[in-house]
Amino acid sequence: MCGIVAAVCGSHDVRADVLAGLKTLEYRGYDSAGMAVLHDGAIEIRRKMGKIANLEKELQENQLPSSTQAIAHTRWATHGAPSVANAHPHVINDRIAVVHNGIIENHELLRSSLTAQSCQFASETDTEVVAQLIALAIEKGGHDLLAAVQQVLPKLQGAYALAVIDRESPNQLVVARQGSPLVLGVGLGEYFAGSDTLALQSVTDTFIYLEEGDVAQLTADGYAIFNVEGQPVDRGQNRLALRTENQGLGGYDHYMRKEIFEQPARLQDTIKGASVDDRAFGDNATELFSRVQAVQIVACGTSYHAGLVARHWIESLTGLSCQVEVASEYRYRNAVVLPNTLMVGISQSGETADTLAALEHVGVENVLARLAICNVDHSAMVRACELVYLTQAGAEIGVASTKAFTTQLAALLMLTSRLAHHHASDTLATQDIESALQELATVSDQVLACDDKIKTLARRFTNKHHALFLGRGIYYPIAMEGALKLKEISYIHAEAYPAGELKHGPLALVDEDMPVVAVAPDDLLMEKLRSNLEEVRARGGHLFVFASEKAGYQSGPSCDVLELPVASNLAGPIAFTIALQLLSYHVAVAKGTDVDKPRNLAKSVTVE
C-alpha cells in the first residue's frame, strides 16, 4: 500500500523531484512520510508522522542537504503503529537506508535470528529486518550493495518493492520487486524508481516495468537489470504520453467532488462512441468471445461491486453463466472452473495484489483467456492478461472510488454487448446496450443537477451512527456500493441488504435513529420493494428513498423521497450510483471528516 520514490543522477539536485513524486503517491498511504539523501559520504534523513505536508514543512524548517541521490516513502502502516520510529526510510549503522512497500511475512523469524547476532532494532516494522540483513551482508559478508541485496532477497517471504542506498556507494541506487509494483524512469543522466508512473511523469516519459524477482542497479551513467536468477535481462523501454489533464482541484473543495462531477465526460471517453467492436478488447477477441461458455469475475472492494452488477447484465443478456468472487477469498480455495471460461479481473490500479493473485491462481485448464478491466495502462494486470479493456477515468486522487467505479460499469456493459453479439438469441440485446451507453453522459448530468437536493437530505445523517441500505436485483450491489462509500468517508457504520432479506434479521435493527436508504428504480421488482419498505415504516424506521421519477414514491411521514431522472434499466445502475456518491460526500463534509484521505485507508491495495 505504501508509496516509494527514488532517484540518482550525476549533477542535478534530486530532492525536489523526489518530494514531488512522493506527493503524487500519497493516495497509497499517509500515516507517515520520510526522505533520505546521501551527501558528502553521509546519509541524512527526515521523517514525520501524518501526511506528506508535515514532511514538507519539516524539510522547509530543517532542510536536507542537496544531493544527487535520494529515496522517499509515504506509509500505510501494517507492521508497527504509525510513529516516527516506524516511519521509513530505515537507516542501519548510519550506512544503509531502505524504503519498502509490501509485507515480509517471515519477518518475526528473521528478527529473532538477527537479534541472536546482536543486531539492535529501533522499530517494530518488518522493513527494518530487510535493512538489517542488507547491512549484515555488506559488513560481515564483504558484499557490495548490489550483491548484498541479491543475497538477502531469497531469504524474504512475502511481497516487496525496495529502494536501497549505501553511504559507501555514492551515485548508486539498488531497487527490487516481488509481488509489489515498481517502475523505473529513464532520463538524461538521471534515473528514477517509483511505485507507479504517476510518481515519475513530472521528470520523464520513458519507463521500464520491472518483472517479478527483478533487481536493478541505477547509477548516473545508466542501469542494469537482473532477473531472479541473477542474470542480466532487458525489460525494454516504454514511452508514455505525459498527462495533460488538470490534476488540481480546479475550483472544487475536494478531489472526490471534482471526480464525481467528471463522470459524464469520463463515461463518454470510456465507451468511445458506444460502437466498439471486439478488437477494442484485443486482436484475438473475436475468436475468443465466440468460444466463451462461462464468465468468472474476480475483484476487490468497489470493483467487486461492479462485477456483481455485470453478472446481472451478462446472464440476462447473453445467456452465459457468470460467477463473481471476492479475489482475496477466491485465490485460496479450489474453485471449479467451467470449460472455456473467460476470467475477468477488475481493478482501478491494475496492481491490486489479491486480484492479481486470483487471476494467477486459476490454472490454464478450462480457462479460455483472462481479461483485465483496468484504468492504468502497462499495469501488472494489463501485462498479465491476454485481453484488456482500459477505462478512461483518468487519475483518481480521492481514496473513495467514484469515476473509476462508473467507468468500470461502462466497460463491463461494453463487454456484455460483445458477448451478446456472439451468444444472445435476441439480436436486440446489443442494440439496447448501445442505446443505454449513449444516454450515460446525459443521465449522469441530470443526476448531478440534483446535487443541492441531495445535500439537503444529507444533513439528516450527520448525527447518525448506523445506516441500512436496501436494493433488489441489479440494484442490490448498487446499495452495497452506496453503503461502502458512506462508511469509507463519513465513518458511519453502514450495511447493505437485499430488501427481501429484511425479515430474516435486519428488521431487528430498525428504529427511528437508523436511517434506511432505498434504491428504488421503476423495474419489475418495484412493487416487491415497495412492500419491503412498508415493513420498515411499520416498525418506526425512517426511509430515504432514491427513486425513479416513474416509480411513484411520495414523501410523507418517516419517508423522504428524492426523485431521479428517468433512465433505462441498463443505464439506471450508474445513475443511482452517482446519487449515492453525492449523498456520502455531503454527509462526510457535514461531519467534517477528511473526504479525500479517510482514516486507515489507502487507494491502491498492493499488499495482501
C-alpha positions as CSV (number, residue, x, y, z in Angstrom):
1,M,0.0,0.0,0.0
2,C,2.9,2.4,0.7
3,G,4.5,4.5,-1.9
4,I,8.2,4.8,-2.7
5,V,10.2,7.0,-5.0
6,A,13.9,7.2,-5.5
7,A,16.4,9.0,-7.8
8,V,20.1,9.1,-8.7
9,C,21.9,11.4,-11.2
10,G,25.3,12.9,-11.9
11,S,24.9,16.5,-11.1
12,H,21.3,17.5,-10.5
13,D,19.8,18.0,-7.0
14,V,17.0,15.5,-6.9
15,R,15.4,16.5,-3.6
16,A,12.5,18.5,-5.2
17,D,11.9,15.8,-7.8
18,V,11.6,13.1,-5.2
19,L,9.3,15.1,-3.0
20,A,7.1,16.0,-5.9
21,G,6.9,12.3,-6.8
22,L,6.1,11.4,-3.3
23,K,3.2,13.8,-3.2
24,T,1.5,12.0,-6.1
25,L,1.8,8.7,-4.2
26,E,0.0,10.0,-1.0
27,Y,-3.1,8.1,-2.1
28,R,-1.1,4.9,-1.2
29,G,-0.9,5.9,2.5
30,Y,-0.5,8.8,4.7
31,D,0.4,7.5,8.2
32,S,3.9,8.9,8.0
33,A,6.4,10.1,5.4
34,G,10.2,10.4,5.1
35,M,13.2,11.1,2.9
36,A,16.9,10.1,3.0
37,V,19.7,11.6,1.0
38,L,23.4,10.8,0.6
39,H,25.6,13.9,1.0
40,D,29.4,14.1,1.5
41,G,29.6,10.5,2.4
42,A,26.8,10.6,5.0
43,I,23.1,9.6,5.0
44,E,20.7,12.2,6.4
45,I,17.0,11.6,7.0
46,R,13.9,13.4,7.8
47,R,10.7,11.6,9.0
48,K,7.4,12.9,10.2
49,M,4.1,11.5,11.3
50,G,1.0,12.0,9.2
51,K,0.6,13.4,5.7
52,I,3.3,14.5,3.4
53,A,2.5,18.1,4.1
54,N,4.0,17.5,7.6
55,L,7.2,16.2,6.0
56,E,7.3,19.1,3.6
57,K,7.1,21.6,6.5
58,E,9.8,19.8,8.3
59,L,12.0,20.0,5.2
60,Q,11.4,23.7,5.0
61,E,12.4,24.2,8.6
62,N,15.1,21.6,8.8
63,Q,16.4,21.2,5.3
64,L,18.2,18.2,4.0
65,P,21.4,19.0,2.2
66,S,21.4,19.0,-1.6
67,S,22.0,15.6,-3.1
68,T,22.2,13.7,-6.3
69,Q,20.8,10.6,-4.6
70,A,17.6,10.2,-2.6
71,I,14.9,7.8,-1.5
72,A,11.5,8.6,0.0
73,H,8.4,6.9,1.3
74,T,4.8,7.5,2.3
75,R,3.5,4.9,4.7
76,W,0.3,2.9,5.2
77,A,1.0,1.1,8.4
78,T,1.0,-2.7,8.5
79,H,3.6,-3.9,11.0
80,G,4.0,-1.4,13.7
81,A,1.7,1.5,14.6
82,P,2.1,4.9,12.9
83,S,5.1,6.6,14.6
84,V,8.3,8.4,13.7
85,A,10.3,5.3,14.8
86,N,8.3,3.1,12.4
87,A,8.4,5.6,9.5
88,H,10.7,5.0,6.5
89,P,13.4,5.3,5.5
90,H,15.1,2.9,7.9
91,V,18.8,3.5,8.4
92,I,21.2,0.9,9.8
93,N,24.6,1.8,11.2
94,D,24.4,5.2,9.6
95,R,25.3,3.4,6.4
96,I,22.3,1.6,4.8
97,A,18.9,3.3,4.1
98,V,15.9,1.3,2.9
99,V,12.3,2.1,1.9
100,H,9.8,-0.7,1.3
101,N,6.3,-1.3,0.0
102,G,4.9,-4.7,0.9
103,I,4.8,-7.2,3.7
104,I,7.7,-9.5,4.7
105,E,5.7,-12.5,6.1
106,N,8.6,-14.2,7.8
107,H,9.9,-11.1,9.5
108,E,9.5,-12.4,13.0
109,L,11.7,-15.4,12.4
110,L,14.3,-13.2,10.7
111,R,14.2,-10.7,13.5
112,S,14.8,-13.4,16.1
113,S,17.8,-14.7,14.1
114,L,19.2,-11.1,13.7
115,T,18.7,-10.4,17.4
116,A,20.7,-13.5,18.2
117,Q,23.5,-12.0,16.1
118,S,23.4,-8.8,18.3
119,C,21.5,-6.7,15.9
120,Q,19.7,-3.8,17.6
121,F,16.2,-2.8,16.3
122,A,14.8,0.7,16.5
123,S,11.3,-0.1,15.1
124,E,8.5,-2.6,15.1
125,T,8.4,-2.8,11.3
126,D,9.1,-5.8,9.0
127,T,11.1,-3.4,6.8
128,E,13.9,-2.9,9.3
129,V,14.6,-6.6,9.1
130,V,15.4,-6.2,5.4
131,A,17.7,-3.2,6.2
132,Q,19.5,-5.2,8.9
133,L,20.0,-8.1,6.6
134,I,21.5,-5.9,3.9
135,A,23.8,-4.2,6.3
136,L,24.9,-7.5,7.7
137,A,25.6,-8.9,4.2
138,I,27.8,-5.8,3.5
139,E,29.7,-5.6,6.8
140,K,30.2,-9.2,7.6
141,G,29.8,-10.8,4.1
142,G,32.0,-8.3,2.3
143,H,29.5,-7.8,-0.5
144,D,28.9,-4.6,-2.4
145,L,25.4,-3.1,-2.3
146,L,24.1,-5.0,-5.4
147,A,25.5,-8.3,-4.2
148,A,24.2,-7.8,-0.7
149,V,20.6,-7.1,-1.9
150,Q,20.8,-10.1,-4.2
151,Q,21.9,-12.3,-1.3
152,V,19.2,-11.1,1.0
153,L,16.2,-11.4,-1.3
154,P,15.9,-15.2,-1.3
155,K,15.5,-15.1,2.5
156,L,12.4,-12.9,2.3
157,Q,8.9,-14.4,2.1
158,G,6.1,-12.1,1.0
159,A,5.9,-9.0,-1.1
160,Y,8.3,-6.2,-1.6
161,A,9.3,-3.2,-3.6
162,L,12.6,-1.9,-2.3
163,A,14.9,1.0,-2.8
164,V,18.3,0.9,-1.0
165,I,21.2,3.4,-0.8
166,D,24.6,2.9,0.8
167,R,26.9,5.7,2.0
168,E,29.9,3.8,0.7
169,S,28.3,3.5,-2.8
170,P,27.8,7.1,-4.0
171,N,25.8,7.7,-7.1
172,Q,24.3,4.2,-6.8
173,L,20.8,3.0,-6.1
174,V,19.6,-0.6,-5.9
175,V,15.9,-1.5,-6.3
176,A,14.0,-4.8,-6.3
177,R,10.4,-6.0,-6.6
178,Q,8.5,-9.2,-5.8
179,G,4.7,-9.0,-5.5
180,S,4.6,-5.2,-5.3
181,P,4.7,-2.8,-8.2
182,L,7.9,-0.9,-9.1
183,V,8.7,1.1,-12.3
184,L,11.9,2.7,-13.5
185,G,12.1,6.1,-15.1
186,V,14.8,6.9,-17.6
187,G,16.1,10.4,-18.1
188,L,19.3,12.0,-19.5
189,G,22.0,11.2,-16.9
190,E,19.3,10.6,-14.3
191,Y,17.3,7.6,-13.3
192,F,14.3,7.1,-11.1
193,A,12.2,4.4,-9.4
194,G,8.7,4.7,-8.2
195,S,5.6,2.7,-7.1
196,D,3.9,3.8,-10.3
197,T,4.4,6.0,-13.4
198,L,2.3,8.7,-11.8
199,A,5.1,9.5,-9.4
200,L,7.6,10.0,-12.2
201,Q,5.7,11.7,-15.0
202,S,6.9,15.1,-14.0
203,V,10.5,14.1,-14.7
204,T,10.4,11.6,-17.6
205,D,8.1,10.0,-20.2
206,T,10.2,6.8,-20.6
207,F,9.6,3.9,-18.3
208,I,10.7,0.3,-17.6
209,Y,8.4,-2.1,-15.9
210,L,10.2,-4.5,-13.7
211,E,9.0,-8.1,-13.5
212,E,8.7,-10.4,-10.6
213,G,12.0,-11.1,-8.9
214,D,13.9,-8.3,-10.8
215,V,16.8,-6.4,-9.2
216,A,18.0,-3.2,-10.8
217,Q,21.2,-1.2,-10.2
218,L,20.8,2.5,-11.1
219,T,23.7,4.9,-11.4
220,A,24.2,8.3,-13.0
221,D,25.7,6.5,-16.0
222,G,22.9,4.0,-16.7
223,Y,21.1,1.0,-15.3
224,A,21.4,-2.8,-15.2
225,I,18.5,-5.2,-14.6
226,F,18.9,-8.8,-13.3
227,N,16.3,-11.5,-13.1
228,V,15.6,-13.7,-10.1
229,E,18.4,-16.0,-11.2
230,G,20.8,-13.0,-11.2
231,Q,21.1,-13.0,-15.0
232,P,21.2,-9.7,-16.9
233,V,17.9,-9.0,-18.7
234,D,16.5,-6.3,-21.0
235,R,12.9,-5.3,-20.0
236,G,12.5,-2.7,-22.7
237,Q,11.6,0.9,-22.5
238,N,8.1,2.3,-22.8
239,R,7.3,5.8,-24.0
240,L,4.1,7.1,-22.4
241,A,2.4,10.3,-23.3
242,L,2.5,12.8,-20.4
243,R,-0.8,13.5,-18.7
244,T,-2.4,16.7,-19.9
245,E,-5.4,16.6,-17.5
246,N,-5.7,19.1,-14.8
247,Q,-4.5,17.4,-11.6
248,G,-5.5,20.3,-9.3
249,L,-8.8,20.9,-7.6
250,G,-10.0,23.2,-10.3
251,G,-12.2,25.2,-8.0
252,Y,-13.7,22.2,-6.2
253,D,-13.4,21.8,-2.5
254,H,-12.3,18.2,-2.7
255,Y,-10.9,15.8,-5.2
256,M,-13.9,13.5,-4.6
257,R,-16.4,16.1,-5.6
258,K,-14.3,17.0,-8.6
259,E,-14.2,13.4,-9.7
260,I,-17.9,12.9,-9.1
261,F,-18.6,15.8,-11.5
262,E,-16.1,14.5,-14.1
263,Q,-18.1,11.3,-14.6
264,P,-20.2,12.4,-17.6
265,A,-17.1,13.1,-19.6
266,R,-15.2,10.1,-18.4
267,L,-18.0,7.8,-19.2
268,Q,-18.2,9.2,-22.7
269,D,-14.4,8.7,-23.1
270,T,-14.7,5.1,-21.9
271,I,-17.5,4.0,-24.2
272,K,-15.7,5.6,-27.2
273,G,-18.9,6.3,-29.0
274,A,-20.6,3.0,-27.9
275,S,-19.8,1.4,-31.2
276,V,-16.8,-0.5,-30.1
277,D,-16.2,-3.9,-31.8
278,D,-14.4,-6.9,-30.4
279,R,-10.9,-5.6,-31.3
280,A,-11.2,-3.0,-28.6
281,F,-10.5,-5.9,-26.2
282,G,-7.6,-7.4,-28.1
283,D,-6.7,-8.5,-31.6
284,N,-7.9,-12.1,-30.9
285,A,-11.0,-11.1,-29.0
286,T,-13.5,-12.1,-31.7
287,E,-12.2,-15.7,-31.8
288,L,-12.1,-15.9,-28.0
289,F,-15.5,-14.3,-27.4
290,S,-17.2,-16.7,-29.8
291,R,-15.9,-19.7,-27.7
292,V,-16.8,-18.4,-24.3
293,Q,-19.1,-20.7,-22.3
294,A,-18.9,-19.1,-18.9
295,V,-17.5,-15.9,-17.2
296,Q,-15.7,-15.8,-13.9
297,I,-15.1,-12.3,-12.4
298,V,-12.6,-11.6,-9.6
299,A,-12.2,-8.3,-7.9
300,C,-12.0,-6.5,-4.5
301,G,-13.9,-3.7,-2.8
302,T,-15.7,-1.3,-5.2
303,S,-14.5,-3.3,-8.2
304,Y,-16.2,-6.4,-6.7
305,H,-19.5,-4.4,-6.6
306,A,-19.0,-3.6,-10.3
307,G,-18.6,-7.3,-11.0
308,L,-21.9,-8.1,-9.2
309,V,-23.7,-5.6,-11.4
310,A,-22.1,-7.1,-14.5
311,R,-23.3,-10.6,-13.5
312,H,-26.9,-9.4,-14.0
313,W,-26.1,-7.9,-17.4
314,I,-24.2,-10.9,-18.6
315,E,-26.6,-13.6,-17.5
316,S,-29.7,-11.8,-18.6
317,L,-28.4,-10.5,-22.0
318,T,-26.0,-13.2,-23.1
319,G,-27.3,-16.5,-21.6
320,L,-23.8,-17.2,-20.2
321,S,-23.2,-18.3,-16.7
322,C,-21.4,-15.6,-14.7
323,Q,-19.8,-16.0,-11.3
324,V,-18.4,-13.2,-9.2
325,E,-16.0,-13.7,-6.3
326,V,-14.0,-11.6,-3.8
327,A,-10.5,-12.1,-5.1
328,S,-8.9,-12.4,-1.6
329,E,-11.1,-15.5,-0.9
330,Y,-11.1,-17.0,-4.4
331,R,-7.3,-17.3,-4.5
332,Y,-7.3,-19.6,-1.5
333,R,-10.0,-22.1,-2.5
334,N,-10.1,-24.9,-5.1
335,A,-12.6,-23.3,-7.4
336,V,-14.4,-25.3,-10.0
337,V,-13.8,-23.6,-13.4
338,L,-16.2,-24.5,-16.2
339,P,-14.8,-25.2,-19.7
340,N,-14.0,-22.2,-21.9
341,T,-14.3,-19.8,-19.0
342,L,-13.4,-16.1,-19.6
343,M,-11.6,-14.9,-16.4
344,V,-12.2,-11.2,-15.8
345,G,-10.2,-9.2,-13.3
346,I,-11.4,-5.7,-12.4
347,S,-9.0,-3.2,-10.8
348,Q,-8.7,0.5,-10.9
349,S,-4.9,0.4,-10.5
350,G,-4.2,-2.9,-12.1
351,E,-1.9,-3.6,-9.1
352,T,-4.4,-5.0,-6.5
353,A,-2.4,-7.9,-5.0
354,D,-5.4,-10.2,-4.3
355,T,-6.9,-9.7,-7.8
356,L,-3.6,-10.4,-9.5
357,A,-3.1,-13.5,-7.4
358,A,-6.6,-14.7,-8.1
359,L,-6.0,-14.4,-11.8
360,E,-2.8,-16.4,-11.5
361,H,-4.4,-18.9,-9.1
362,V,-6.5,-20.5,-11.8
363,G,-4.6,-22.9,-13.9
364,V,-4.8,-22.9,-17.7
365,E,-7.2,-25.9,-17.7
366,N,-10.7,-24.7,-18.7
367,V,-9.6,-21.0,-18.7
368,L,-10.1,-19.7,-22.2
369,A,-8.5,-16.3,-21.6
370,R,-8.0,-13.6,-19.0
371,L,-9.4,-10.1,-19.4
372,A,-8.3,-7.1,-17.5
373,I,-10.8,-4.2,-16.9
374,C,-8.4,-1.6,-15.7
375,N,-7.7,2.2,-15.6
376,V,-3.9,2.1,-15.8
377,D,-2.1,1.0,-19.0
378,H,1.0,-1.1,-18.6
379,S,-0.1,-2.1,-15.1
380,A,0.7,-5.6,-13.8
381,M,-2.8,-6.8,-14.6
382,V,-2.7,-5.4,-18.1
383,R,0.6,-7.0,-18.8
384,A,-0.6,-10.4,-17.4
385,C,-3.8,-10.7,-19.4
386,E,-4.5,-11.8,-22.9
387,L,-7.4,-9.3,-23.3
388,V,-7.6,-5.8,-22.0
389,Y,-10.2,-3.0,-21.9
390,L,-8.9,0.3,-20.5
391,T,-11.3,2.6,-18.8
392,Q,-10.8,6.3,-19.2
393,A,-11.4,7.5,-15.7
394,G,-8.1,9.5,-15.6
395,A,-6.2,9.8,-12.4
396,E,-8.4,9.4,-9.4
397,I,-6.9,11.2,-6.3
398,G,-9.8,10.7,-3.8
399,V,-9.4,7.5,-1.9
400,A,-13.1,6.6,-2.2
401,S,-13.6,5.5,-5.8
402,T,-16.2,7.3,-7.8
403,K,-15.4,7.8,-11.5
404,A,-13.3,4.6,-11.5
405,F,-16.4,2.6,-10.5
406,T,-18.8,4.1,-13.0
407,T,-16.3,3.7,-15.9
408,Q,-15.8,0.1,-14.8
409,L,-19.6,-0.4,-15.2
410,A,-19.5,1.2,-18.6
411,A,-16.6,-1.1,-19.7
412,L,-18.5,-4.1,-18.3
413,L,-21.6,-3.1,-20.3
414,M,-19.4,-2.9,-23.4
415,L,-18.2,-6.4,-22.6
416,T,-21.7,-7.6,-22.2
417,S,-22.5,-6.0,-25.6
418,R,-19.7,-8.0,-27.3
419,L,-20.6,-11.3,-25.6
420,A,-24.3,-10.7,-26.5
421,H,-23.3,-10.2,-30.1
422,H,-21.8,-13.7,-30.2
423,H,-24.2,-15.6,-27.8
424,A,-27.5,-13.8,-27.4
425,S,-30.5,-15.3,-29.1
426,D,-32.2,-11.9,-29.1
427,T,-30.4,-9.6,-31.6
428,L,-32.0,-6.6,-29.9
429,A,-29.8,-7.1,-26.9
430,T,-26.8,-5.3,-28.4
431,Q,-29.0,-2.5,-29.7
432,D,-30.5,-2.0,-26.2
433,I,-27.0,-1.8,-24.7
434,E,-25.7,0.7,-27.3
435,S,-28.7,2.9,-26.6
436,A,-28.1,2.7,-22.9
437,L,-24.4,3.6,-23.4
438,Q,-25.4,6.6,-25.5
439,E,-27.5,8.0,-22.7
440,L,-25.0,7.7,-19.9
441,A,-23.5,11.1,-20.1
442,T,-26.9,12.9,-20.3
443,V,-28.4,10.9,-17.5
444,S,-25.3,11.5,-15.3
445,D,-25.5,15.2,-15.9
446,Q,-29.2,15.1,-14.9
447,V,-28.4,13.3,-11.6
448,L,-25.6,15.8,-10.9
449,A,-28.2,18.6,-11.2
450,C,-29.9,17.1,-8.1
451,D,-26.8,17.9,-6.0
452,D,-28.5,20.6,-3.9
453,K,-31.4,18.4,-3.0
454,I,-29.1,15.6,-2.0
455,K,-27.0,18.0,0.1
456,T,-30.2,19.0,2.0
457,L,-31.1,15.3,2.5
458,A,-27.6,14.5,3.8
459,R,-27.9,16.9,6.7
460,R,-30.3,14.3,8.3
461,F,-27.4,11.8,8.6
462,T,-24.8,13.9,10.5
463,N,-25.8,12.7,14.0
464,K,-26.4,9.1,13.0
465,H,-24.1,6.1,13.8
466,H,-25.6,3.4,11.6
467,A,-27.4,3.2,8.3
468,L,-29.1,0.4,6.3
469,F,-29.1,0.4,2.5
470,L,-31.6,-1.7,0.6
471,G,-31.9,-2.7,-3.0
472,R,-33.2,-5.6,-5.1
473,G,-31.9,-7.4,-8.2
474,I,-29.2,-5.5,-10.0
475,Y,-29.6,-2.6,-7.6
476,Y,-28.6,-4.6,-4.6
477,P,-24.9,-4.2,-5.5
478,I,-25.5,-0.5,-6.0
479,A,-26.9,-0.4,-2.5
480,M,-23.7,-2.2,-1.4
481,E,-21.6,0.4,-3.1
482,G,-23.6,3.2,-1.5
483,A,-23.1,1.8,1.9
484,L,-19.4,1.4,1.3
485,K,-19.0,5.0,0.3
486,L,-20.8,6.2,3.4
487,K,-18.7,4.2,5.8
488,E,-15.4,5.0,4.0
489,I,-15.6,8.7,4.3
490,S,-18.1,9.6,7.0
491,Y,-17.3,6.7,9.4
492,I,-21.0,5.9,9.8
493,H,-21.4,2.2,10.0
494,A,-23.5,1.2,7.0
495,E,-24.5,-2.1,5.6
496,A,-26.5,-3.2,2.6
497,Y,-29.0,-6.0,2.3
498,P,-31.3,-7.3,-0.4
499,A,-34.6,-5.8,0.6
500,G,-36.3,-9.2,0.5
501,E,-33.9,-10.2,3.4
502,L,-35.3,-7.6,5.8
503,K,-37.5,-10.1,7.6
504,H,-34.6,-12.5,8.0
505,G,-32.8,-10.4,10.6
506,P,-32.1,-6.8,9.6
507,L,-35.5,-5.6,10.7
508,A,-34.4,-6.1,14.3
509,L,-32.0,-3.1,13.8
510,V,-34.6,-0.7,12.5
511,D,-35.6,2.2,14.8
512,E,-36.0,5.9,14.5
513,D,-32.3,6.5,14.9
514,M,-31.2,4.3,12.0
515,P,-31.8,5.8,8.5
516,V,-32.8,3.3,5.8
517,V,-31.7,4.2,2.3
518,A,-33.5,2.5,-0.5
519,V,-32.6,2.3,-4.2
520,A,-36.0,2.3,-5.9
521,P,-36.0,2.2,-9.7
522,D,-39.0,1.6,-11.9
523,D,-38.5,-2.0,-12.8
524,L,-40.1,-5.4,-12.4
525,L,-39.3,-5.6,-8.7
526,M,-40.8,-2.2,-7.9
527,E,-43.8,-3.5,-6.1
528,K,-41.8,-6.1,-4.2
529,L,-39.5,-3.3,-3.0
530,R,-42.4,-1.1,-2.1
531,S,-43.8,-3.8,0.2
532,N,-40.4,-4.3,1.8
533,L,-40.1,-0.5,2.6
534,E,-43.6,-0.6,4.2
535,E,-42.2,-3.1,6.6
536,V,-39.6,-0.5,7.6
537,R,-42.2,2.2,8.1
538,A,-44.4,-0.1,10.1
539,R,-41.6,-0.6,12.6
540,G,-40.8,3.1,13.1
541,G,-37.9,3.3,10.7
542,H,-37.2,6.4,8.6
543,L,-36.9,5.9,4.9
544,F,-34.7,7.8,2.5
545,V,-35.8,6.7,-1.0
546,F,-33.8,7.4,-4.1
547,A,-36.5,6.7,-6.6
548,S,-37.0,6.9,-10.3
549,E,-39.5,9.6,-11.3
550,K,-41.8,6.9,-12.7
551,A,-41.7,4.7,-9.6
552,G,-44.5,6.7,-7.9
553,Y,-42.9,7.2,-4.4
554,Q,-44.0,10.3,-2.5
555,S,-42.5,11.9,0.6
556,G,-44.5,11.7,3.8
557,P,-44.2,10.9,7.5
558,S,-41.0,8.9,8.1
559,C,-40.3,8.9,4.4
560,D,-38.1,11.3,2.3
561,V,-38.1,10.7,-1.4
562,L,-35.6,12.1,-3.8
563,E,-36.7,11.6,-7.4
564,L,-34.0,10.9,-10.0
565,P,-34.3,11.4,-13.8
566,V,-35.7,8.6,-15.8
567,A,-33.0,6.2,-17.1
568,S,-33.2,3.0,-19.0
569,N,-32.9,-0.2,-16.9
570,L,-29.3,-0.7,-18.3
571,A,-28.2,2.9,-17.5
572,G,-30.1,3.0,-14.2
573,P,-27.3,1.5,-12.0
574,I,-24.9,4.2,-13.0
575,A,-27.5,7.0,-12.4
576,F,-28.3,5.7,-8.9
577,T,-24.6,5.2,-8.1
578,I,-23.8,8.9,-8.7
579,A,-26.7,10.0,-6.5
580,L,-25.4,7.8,-3.6
581,Q,-21.9,9.1,-4.2
582,L,-23.2,12.6,-3.6
583,L,-25.1,11.5,-0.5
584,S,-21.9,10.1,1.1
585,Y,-19.9,13.1,0.0
586,H,-22.2,15.7,1.6
587,V,-22.6,13.6,4.8
588,A,-18.8,13.5,5.2
589,V,-18.5,17.2,4.5
590,A,-21.2,18.0,7.1
591,K,-19.4,15.8,9.7
592,G,-16.1,17.4,9.0
593,T,-14.1,14.3,8.0
594,D,-11.2,14.2,5.6
595,V,-13.1,13.4,2.5
596,D,-10.2,12.7,0.2
597,K,-8.0,10.9,2.7
598,P,-10.2,8.9,5.1
599,R,-8.5,7.4,8.1
600,N,-6.9,4.0,7.9
601,L,-7.4,3.6,4.1
602,A,-5.3,3.9,1.0
603,K,-6.1,4.0,-2.7
604,S,-4.1,1.1,-4.1
605,V,-4.0,-2.1,-2.2
606,T,-0.8,-3.7,-3.2
607,V,-0.4,-6.0,-0.2
608,E,-2.5,-9.0,0.9
